[in-house]
Amino acid sequence: MAKYKHPSRKKRLAKKQEQTKWAPFWTVPKIYGKGRRVHPGRHTAVKRSWRRTKLKA
């Protein structure tokens, strides 16, 4: 990847980076109930890793 990124490419990369984050912690009790302990990454919309999936940006 180039040292200086074009603004449109940088915008696309930023959007993809945002999609890899976990869901907020308060969604766990909301979905599963108070007693259940589940990792918030389990119900994140898009899961992507820099190792597994490459971008076509």
HTML snippet that shows the backbone in 3Dmol.js (N, CA, C, O; Angstrom):
<script src="https://3Dmol.org/build/3Dmol-min.js"></script>
<div id="view" style="width:600px;height:400px;position:relative"></div>
<script>
const pdb = `
ATOM      1  N   MET A   1       0.853  -1.176   0.000  1.00  0.00           N
ATOM      2  CA  MET A   1       0.000   0.000   0.000  1.00  0.00           C
ATOM      3  C   MET A   1       0.898   1.238   0.000  1.00  0.00           C
ATOM      4  O   MET A   1       1.952   1.264   0.635  1.00  0.00           O
ATOM      5  N   ALA A   2       0.455   2.248  -0.721  1.00  0.00           N
ATOM      6  CA  ALA A   2       1.225   3.480  -0.842  1.00  0.00           C
ATOM      7  C   ALA A   2       1.306   4.230   0.491  1.00  0.00           C
ATOM      8  O   ALA A   2       0.445   4.087   1.359  1.00  0.00           O
ATOM      9  N   LYS A   3       2.347   5.018   0.625  1.00  0.00           N
ATOM     10  CA  LYS A   3       2.519   5.809   1.851  1.00  0.00           C
ATOM     11  C   LYS A   3       1.435   6.876   1.948  1.00  0.00           C
ATOM     12  O   LYS A   3       0.845   7.082   3.009  1.00  0.00           O
ATOM     13  N   TYR A   4       1.177   7.554   0.823  1.00  0.00           N
ATOM     14  CA  TYR A   4       0.135   8.580   0.792  1.00  0.00           C
ATOM     15  C   TYR A   4      -1.092   8.004   0.100  1.00  0.00           C
ATOM     16  O   TYR A   4      -1.038   7.619  -1.067  1.00  0.00           O
ATOM     17  N   LYS A   5      -2.190   7.951   0.831  1.00  0.00           N
ATOM     18  CA  LYS A   5      -3.415   7.337   0.309  1.00  0.00           C
ATOM     19  C   LYS A   5      -4.359   8.401  -0.238  1.00  0.00           C
ATOM     20  O   LYS A   5      -4.494   9.482   0.335  1.00  0.00           O
ATOM     21  N   HIS A   6      -5.002   8.084  -1.339  1.00  0.00           N
ATOM     22  CA  HIS A   6      -5.991   8.974  -1.926  1.00  0.00           C
ATOM     23  C   HIS A   6      -7.172   9.072  -0.961  1.00  0.00           C
ATOM     24  O   HIS A   6      -7.543   8.070  -0.350  1.00  0.00           O
ATOM     25  N   PRO A   7      -7.762  10.241  -0.811  1.00  0.00           N
ATOM     26  CA  PRO A   7      -8.852  10.418   0.154  1.00  0.00           C
ATOM     27  C   PRO A   7     -10.012   9.431   0.009  1.00  0.00           C
ATOM     28  O   PRO A   7     -10.580   8.990   1.008  1.00  0.00           O
ATOM     29  N   SER A   8     -10.362   9.086  -1.231  1.00  0.00           N
ATOM     30  CA  SER A   8     -11.479   8.147  -1.432  1.00  0.00           C
ATOM     31  C   SER A   8     -11.113   6.745  -0.956  1.00  0.00           C
ATOM     32  O   SER A   8     -11.947   6.047  -0.379  1.00  0.00           O
ATOM     33  N   ARG A   9      -9.873   6.331  -1.195  1.00  0.00           N
ATOM     34  CA  ARG A   9      -9.417   5.023  -0.732  1.00  0.00           C
ATOM     35  C   ARG A   9      -9.342   4.997   0.793  1.00  0.00           C
ATOM     36  O   ARG A   9      -9.705   4.010   1.434  1.00  0.00           O
ATOM     37  N   LYS A  10      -8.866   6.098   1.352  1.00  0.00           N
ATOM     38  CA  LYS A  10      -8.743   6.211   2.803  1.00  0.00           C
ATOM     39  C   LYS A  10     -10.133   6.111   3.452  1.00  0.00           C
ATOM     40  O   LYS A  10     -10.289   5.509   4.515  1.00  0.00           O
ATOM     41  N   LYS A  11     -11.123   6.703   2.805  1.00  0.00           N
ATOM     42  CA  LYS A  11     -12.501   6.673   3.295  1.00  0.00           C
ATOM     43  C   LYS A  11     -13.053   5.248   3.284  1.00  0.00           C
ATOM     44  O   LYS A  11     -13.710   4.818   4.232  1.00  0.00           O
ATOM     45  N   ARG A  12     -12.776   4.524   2.200  1.00  0.00           N
ATOM     46  CA  ARG A  12     -13.230   3.128   2.089  1.00  0.00           C
ATOM     47  C   ARG A  12     -12.570   2.258   3.156  1.00  0.00           C
ATOM     48  O   ARG A  12     -13.229   1.431   3.786  1.00  0.00           O
ATOM     49  N   LEU A  13     -11.266   2.450   3.354  1.00  0.00           N
ATOM     50  CA  LEU A  13     -10.539   1.678   4.361  1.00  0.00           C
ATOM     51  C   LEU A  13     -11.066   1.977   5.762  1.00  0.00           C
ATOM     52  O   LEU A  13     -11.184   1.075   6.592  1.00  0.00           O
ATOM     53  N   ALA A  14     -11.380   3.233   6.019  1.00  0.00           N
ATOM     54  CA  ALA A  14     -11.907   3.626   7.329  1.00  0.00           C
ATOM     55  C   ALA A  14     -13.247   2.957   7.596  1.00  0.00           C
ATOM     56  O   ALA A  14     -13.521   2.522   8.714  1.00  0.00           O
ATOM     57  N   LYS A  15     -14.085   2.877   6.556  1.00  0.00           N
ATOM     58  CA  LYS A  15     -15.401   2.237   6.704  1.00  0.00           C
ATOM     59  C   LYS A  15     -15.239   0.754   7.025  1.00  0.00           C
ATOM     60  O   LYS A  15     -15.934   0.222   7.890  1.00  0.00           O
ATOM     61  N   LYS A  16     -14.320   0.090   6.325  1.00  0.00           N
ATOM     62  CA  LYS A  16     -14.079  -1.335   6.559  1.00  0.00           C
ATOM     63  C   LYS A  16     -13.510  -1.579   7.948  1.00  0.00           C
ATOM     64  O   LYS A  16     -13.833  -2.580   8.587  1.00  0.00           O
ATOM     65  N   GLN A  17     -12.671  -0.676   8.415  1.00  0.00           N
ATOM     66  CA  GLN A  17     -12.086  -0.803   9.749  1.00  0.00           C
ATOM     67  C   GLN A  17     -13.173  -0.691  10.811  1.00  0.00           C
ATOM     68  O   GLN A  17     -13.135  -1.384  11.828  1.00  0.00           O
ATOM     69  N   GLU A  18     -14.129   0.175  10.571  1.00  0.00           N
ATOM     70  CA  GLU A  18     -15.240   0.377  11.507  1.00  0.00           C
ATOM     71  C   GLU A  18     -16.097  -0.883  11.609  1.00  0.00           C
ATOM     72  O   GLU A  18     -16.648  -1.180  12.669  1.00  0.00           O
ATOM     73  N   GLN A  19     -16.208  -1.619  10.510  1.00  0.00           N
ATOM     74  CA  GLN A  19     -17.059  -2.811  10.478  1.00  0.00           C
ATOM     75  C   GLN A  19     -16.468  -3.992  11.243  1.00  0.00           C
ATOM     76  O   GLN A  19     -17.179  -4.947  11.555  1.00  0.00           O
ATOM     77  N   THR A  20     -15.181  -3.933  11.545  1.00  0.00           N
ATOM     78  CA  THR A  20     -14.550  -5.064  12.224  1.00  0.00           C
ATOM     79  C   THR A  20     -14.674  -4.981  13.736  1.00  0.00           C
ATOM     80  O   THR A  20     -14.309  -5.924  14.438  1.00  0.00           O
ATOM     81  N   LYS A  21     -15.188  -3.853  14.254  1.00  0.00           N
ATOM     82  CA  LYS A  21     -15.267  -3.678  15.705  1.00  0.00           C
ATOM     83  C   LYS A  21     -16.365  -4.534  16.314  1.00  0.00           C
ATOM     84  O   LYS A  21     -17.308  -4.937  15.633  1.00  0.00           O
ATOM     85  N   TRP A  22     -16.228  -4.805  17.601  1.00  0.00           N
ATOM     86  CA  TRP A  22     -17.247  -5.570  18.311  1.00  0.00           C
ATOM     87  C   TRP A  22     -18.502  -4.751  18.476  1.00  0.00           C
ATOM     88  O   TRP A  22     -18.478  -3.523  18.389  1.00  0.00           O
ATOM     89  N   ALA A  23     -19.597  -5.439  18.713  1.00  0.00           N
ATOM     90  CA  ALA A  23     -20.843  -4.763  19.045  1.00  0.00           C
ATOM     91  C   ALA A  23     -20.700  -4.156  20.443  1.00  0.00           C
ATOM     92  O   ALA A  23     -19.864  -4.614  21.222  1.00  0.00           O
ATOM     93  N   PRO A  24     -21.494  -3.140  20.777  1.00  0.00           N
ATOM     94  CA  PRO A  24     -21.419  -2.554  22.115  1.00  0.00           C
ATOM     95  C   PRO A  24     -21.770  -3.567  23.197  1.00  0.00           C
ATOM     96  O   PRO A  24     -22.577  -4.469  22.970  1.00  0.00           O
ATOM     97  N   PHE A  25     -21.166  -3.420  24.374  1.00  0.00           N
ATOM     98  CA  PHE A  25     -21.340  -4.393  25.460  1.00  0.00           C
ATOM     99  C   PHE A  25     -22.785  -4.498  25.935  1.00  0.00           C
ATOM    100  O   PHE A  25     -23.217  -5.559  26.384  1.00  0.00           O
ATOM    101  N   TRP A  26     -23.539  -3.390  25.835  1.00  0.00           N
ATOM    102  CA  TRP A  26     -24.916  -3.407  26.349  1.00  0.00           C
ATOM    103  C   TRP A  26     -25.872  -4.203  25.467  1.00  0.00           C
ATOM    104  O   TRP A  26     -27.004  -4.467  25.870  1.00  0.00           O
ATOM    105  N   THR A  27     -25.433  -4.592  24.265  1.00  0.00           N
ATOM    106  CA  THR A  27     -26.302  -5.394  23.395  1.00  0.00           C
ATOM    107  C   THR A  27     -26.405  -6.837  23.875  1.00  0.00           C
ATOM    108  O   THR A  27     -27.366  -7.533  23.547  1.00  0.00           O
ATOM    109  N   VAL A  28     -25.416  -7.293  24.655  1.00  0.00           N
ATOM    110  CA  VAL A  28     -25.418  -8.687  25.130  1.00  0.00           C
ATOM    111  C   VAL A  28     -26.615  -8.969  26.036  1.00  0.00           C
ATOM    112  O   VAL A  28     -27.382  -9.884  25.738  1.00  0.00           O
ATOM    113  N   PRO A  29     -26.813  -8.217  27.141  1.00  0.00           N
ATOM    114  CA  PRO A  29     -28.000  -8.494  27.962  1.00  0.00           C
ATOM    115  C   PRO A  29     -29.304  -8.195  27.227  1.00  0.00           C
ATOM    116  O   PRO A  29     -30.332  -8.814  27.501  1.00  0.00           O
ATOM    117  N   LYS A  30     -29.259  -7.249  26.298  1.00  0.00           N
ATOM    118  CA  LYS A  30     -30.469  -6.895  25.549  1.00  0.00           C
ATOM    119  C   LYS A  30     -30.929  -8.079  24.692  1.00  0.00           C
ATOM    120  O   LYS A  30     -32.126  -8.351  24.599  1.00  0.00           O
ATOM    121  N   ILE A  31     -29.993  -8.769  24.077  1.00  0.00           N
ATOM    122  CA  ILE A  31     -30.330  -9.888  23.186  1.00  0.00           C
ATOM    123  C   ILE A  31     -30.541 -11.187  23.965  1.00  0.00           C
ATOM    124  O   ILE A  31     -31.532 -11.883  23.748  1.00  0.00           O
ATOM    125  N   TYR A  32     -29.611 -11.518  24.874  1.00  0.00           N
ATOM    126  CA  TYR A  32     -29.600 -12.831  25.518  1.00  0.00           C
ATOM    127  C   TYR A  32     -30.200 -12.864  26.920  1.00  0.00           C
ATOM    128  O   TYR A  32     -30.463 -13.947  27.443  1.00  0.00           O
ATOM    129  N   GLY A  33     -30.422 -11.713  27.536  1.00  0.00           N
ATOM    130  CA  GLY A  33     -30.907 -11.689  28.914  1.00  0.00           C
ATOM    131  C   GLY A  33     -29.768 -11.385  29.877  1.00  0.00           C
ATOM    132  O   GLY A  33     -28.600 -11.389  29.489  1.00  0.00           O
ATOM    133  N   LYS A  34     -30.117 -11.121  31.140  1.00  0.00           N
ATOM    134  CA  LYS A  34     -29.135 -10.641  32.113  1.00  0.00           C
ATOM    135  C   LYS A  34     -28.088 -11.682  32.507  1.00  0.00           C
ATOM    136  O   LYS A  34     -26.926 -11.336  32.723  1.00  0.00           O
ATOM    137  N   GLY A  35     -28.482 -12.943  32.603  1.00  0.00           N
ATOM    138  CA  GLY A  35     -27.585 -13.976  33.119  1.00  0.00           C
ATOM    139  C   GLY A  35     -26.581 -14.531  32.128  1.00  0.00           C
ATOM    140  O   GLY A  35     -25.569 -15.099  32.538  1.00  0.00           O
ATOM    141  N   ARG A  36     -26.825 -14.385  30.859  1.00  0.00           N
ATOM    142  CA  ARG A  36     -25.986 -15.020  29.843  1.00  0.00           C
ATOM    143  C   ARG A  36     -24.725 -14.214  29.559  1.00  0.00           C
ATOM    144  O   ARG A  36     -24.788 -13.005  29.335  1.00  0.00           O
ATOM    145  N   ARG A  37     -23.584 -14.888  29.571  1.00  0.00           N
ATOM    146  CA  ARG A  37     -22.332 -14.205  29.265  1.00  0.00           C
ATOM    147  C   ARG A  37     -21.843 -14.622  27.882  1.00  0.00           C
ATOM    148  O   ARG A  37     -21.407 -15.754  27.671  1.00  0.00           O
ATOM    149  N   VAL A  38     -21.926 -13.702  26.972  1.00  0.00           N
ATOM    150  CA  VAL A  38     -21.558 -13.957  25.579  1.00  0.00           C
ATOM    151  C   VAL A  38     -20.626 -12.836  25.129  1.00  0.00           C
ATOM    152  O   VAL A  38     -20.769 -11.693  25.563  1.00  0.00           O
ATOM    153  N   HIS A  39     -19.684 -13.160  24.267  1.00  0.00           N
ATOM    154  CA  HIS A  39     -18.764 -12.141  23.754  1.00  0.00           C
ATOM    155  C   HIS A  39     -19.492 -11.236  22.766  1.00  0.00           C
ATOM    156  O   HIS A  39     -20.207 -11.729  21.893  1.00  0.00           O
ATOM    157  N   PRO A  40     -19.321  -9.913  22.889  1.00  0.00           N
ATOM    158  CA  PRO A  40     -20.037  -9.001  21.995  1.00  0.00           C
ATOM    159  C   PRO A  40     -19.658  -9.143  20.525  1.00  0.00           C
ATOM    160  O   PRO A  40     -20.418  -8.729  19.649  1.00  0.00           O
ATOM    161  N   GLY A  41     -18.488  -9.724  20.245  1.00  0.00           N
ATOM    162  CA  GLY A  41     -18.092  -9.918  18.854  1.00  0.00           C
ATOM    163  C   GLY A  41     -18.940 -10.951  18.142  1.00  0.00           C
ATOM    164  O   GLY A  41     -18.872 -11.090  16.920  1.00  0.00           O
ATOM    165  N   ARG A  42     -19.736 -11.672  18.906  1.00  0.00           N
ATOM    166  CA  ARG A  42     -20.559 -12.731  18.347  1.00  0.00           C
ATOM    167  C   ARG A  42     -21.690 -12.195  17.475  1.00  0.00           C
ATOM    168  O   ARG A  42     -22.104 -12.846  16.515  1.00  0.00           O
ATOM    169  N   HIS A  43     -22.180 -11.020  17.808  1.00  0.00           N
ATOM    170  CA  HIS A  43     -23.260 -10.451  16.990  1.00  0.00           C
ATOM    171  C   HIS A  43     -22.867  -9.108  16.401  1.00  0.00           C
ATOM    172  O   HIS A  43     -23.614  -8.131  16.458  1.00  0.00           O
ATOM    173  N   THR A  44     -21.666  -9.096  15.832  1.00  0.00           N
ATOM    174  CA  THR A  44     -21.209  -7.947  15.071  1.00  0.00           C
ATOM    175  C   THR A  44     -21.652  -8.163  13.629  1.00  0.00           C
ATOM    176  O   THR A  44     -21.630  -9.288  13.129  1.00  0.00           O
ATOM    177  N   ALA A  45     -22.051  -7.093  12.968  1.00  0.00           N
ATOM    178  CA  ALA A  45     -22.618  -7.200  11.619  1.00  0.00           C
ATOM    179  C   ALA A  45     -21.642  -7.848  10.632  1.00  0.00           C
ATOM    180  O   ALA A  45     -21.974  -8.850  10.000  1.00  0.00           O
ATOM    181  N   VAL A  46     -20.449  -7.284  10.501  1.00  0.00           N
ATOM    182  CA  VAL A  46     -19.472  -7.787   9.532  1.00  0.00           C
ATOM    183  C   VAL A  46     -18.195  -8.125  10.274  1.00  0.00           C
ATOM    184  O   VAL A  46     -17.626  -7.265  10.946  1.00  0.00           O
ATOM    185  N   LYS A  47     -17.738  -9.356  10.165  1.00  0.00           N
ATOM    186  CA  LYS A  47     -16.474  -9.740  10.795  1.00  0.00           C
ATOM    187  C   LYS A  47     -15.420  -9.870   9.697  1.00  0.00           C
ATOM    188  O   LYS A  47     -15.615 -10.571   8.704  1.00  0.00           O
ATOM    189  N   ARG A  48     -14.312  -9.185   9.897  1.00  0.00           N
ATOM    190  CA  ARG A  48     -13.262  -9.229   8.902  1.00  0.00           C
ATOM    191  C   ARG A  48     -11.927  -9.100   9.602  1.00  0.00           C
ATOM    192  O   ARG A  48     -11.793  -8.324  10.548  1.00  0.00           O
ATOM    193  N   SER A  49     -10.951  -9.842   9.155  1.00  0.00           N
ATOM    194  CA  SER A  49      -9.619  -9.782   9.724  1.00  0.00           C
ATOM    195  C   SER A  49      -8.615  -9.476   8.622  1.00  0.00           C
ATOM    196  O   SER A  49      -8.786  -9.889   7.475  1.00  0.00           O
ATOM    197  N   TRP A  50      -7.579  -8.755   8.982  1.00  0.00           N
ATOM    198  CA  TRP A  50      -6.559  -8.413   7.991  1.00  0.00           C
ATOM    199  C   TRP A  50      -5.792  -9.656   7.540  1.00  0.00           C
ATOM    200  O   TRP A  50      -5.170  -9.650   6.477  1.00  0.00           O
ATOM    201  N   ARG A  51      -5.835 -10.719   8.343  1.00  0.00           N
ATOM    202  CA  ARG A  51      -5.170 -11.954   7.935  1.00  0.00           C
ATOM    203  C   ARG A  51      -6.051 -12.805   7.014  1.00  0.00           C
ATOM    204  O   ARG A  51      -5.606 -13.288   5.973  1.00  0.00           O
ATOM    205  N   ARG A  52      -7.304 -12.974   7.422  1.00  0.00           N
ATOM    206  CA  ARG A  52      -8.200 -13.872   6.704  1.00  0.00           C
ATOM    207  C   ARG A  52      -8.711 -13.310   5.378  1.00  0.00           C
ATOM    208  O   ARG A  52      -8.573 -13.942   4.331  1.00  0.00           O
ATOM    209  N   THR A  53      -9.305 -12.111   5.434  1.00  0.00           N
ATOM    210  CA  THR A  53      -9.986 -11.569   4.279  1.00  0.00           C
ATOM    211  C   THR A  53      -9.292 -10.316   3.783  1.00  0.00           C
ATOM    212  O   THR A  53      -9.094  -9.372   4.548  1.00  0.00           O
ATOM    213  N   LYS A  54      -8.924 -10.297   2.525  1.00  0.00           N
ATOM    214  CA  LYS A  54      -8.273  -9.131   1.950  1.00  0.00           C
ATOM    215  C   LYS A  54      -9.322  -8.223   1.337  1.00  0.00           C
ATOM    216  O   LYS A  54     -10.385  -8.683   0.919  1.00  0.00           O
ATOM    217  N   LEU A  55      -9.022  -6.933   1.284  1.00  0.00           N
ATOM    218  CA  LEU A  55      -9.925  -5.951   0.706  1.00  0.00           C
ATOM    219  C   LEU A  55      -9.570  -5.718  -0.760  1.00  0.00           C
ATOM    220  O   LEU A  55      -8.419  -5.867  -1.170  1.00  0.00           O
ATOM    221  N   LYS A  56     -10.567  -5.356  -1.522  1.00  0.00           N
ATOM    222  CA  LYS A  56     -10.301  -4.947  -2.896  1.00  0.00           C
ATOM    223  C   LYS A  56     -10.510  -3.443  -2.956  1.00  0.00           C
ATOM    224  O   LYS A  56     -11.346  -2.950  -3.714  1.00  0.00           O
ATOM    225  N   ALA A  57      -9.741  -2.720  -2.149  1.00  0.00           N
ATOM    226  CA  ALA A  57      -9.900  -1.261  -2.066  1.00  0.00           C
ATOM    227  C   ALA A  57      -8.899  -0.545  -2.955  1.00  0.00           C
ATOM    228  O   ALA A  57      -8.890   0.684  -3.010  1.00  0.00           O
TER     229      ALA A  57
END
`;
const viewer = $3Dmol.createViewer("view");
viewer.addModel(pdb, "pdb");
viewer.setStyle({}, {cartoon: {color: "spectrum"}});
viewer.zoomTo();
viewer.render();
</script>
